[in-house]
Amino acid sequence: MAGLQLLSETWKHGKIREHYTSTELNLVLKDGRRIGLVDDHRTSELNQEAKLLAEFLQVPLWNNSFF
């Protein structure tokens, strides 16, 4: 395992162009492949949980989320 990755996504929904943001947490393998672990709209909570997980696993956390 190379590390963990946080990415934010903005989704457009319906004709009235509603937007919502979600953040996904991926496990990044040494060969560059990613395995999706979680996709959640609670970005700040997921950021905190990802930091704890990265610390526990002793891997870097690449944070490309909006927050």
N, C-alpha and C positions, 0 to 999 in steps of 0.2 A: 504494500500500500504506500502510495506517495503522499497522500494528504486528503483533506476535506475541502469542498468547494461550496460556497454559498452564491447563488445567482438569483437576482430578482427578475420577475417577468410581469409585464402589464398586459392584461387581457381586455379585449373589447367584446362587449356582449350586447347582442340585440341591435335593433334598428335605431334605438335612441343613443347608441354609442356609450353605454355605461362602461366604466373602466374599473378594474380592480387589480391590485397588485398581490402577487404571491411570491414566496421565496422557496427555492428548492435547495436541498442539501444533498450533495453528491459525494460519494466515495470515489476518489481518483486513484486508479491503479498505476503502477510503475510504467506500464506500457501505454499510458495515456487514456485508456478506456475509463468511462465513468459509469458508476452504478448509482441510480437514483434511490435515495433513502427516504426522503420526506419532501412533500410539497405542501406548504401551509401559508395562509394569509397572515398569521400572527408573527410578523417579521422580527420584531424586537425579542420576543420569547425564543424564537428559533435561533437567532444570533447568539443569545446567551447559552442555549443548550449546545450549539455547535462548538462554542469556545470550550465548554466543559469537556465535551467528547474529544476534541482535538488534544486537549491537555492530557486527558486520561490515556489516549492512544499514543501520545507523544509524536504527533504528526503536525505539520503546518496546516493552518486554516487560511484558505484563499477566499477573501470576502469581497465579492463583486455585487453585493446587494445594494439597494438604494439607501439603506439606513445604516 
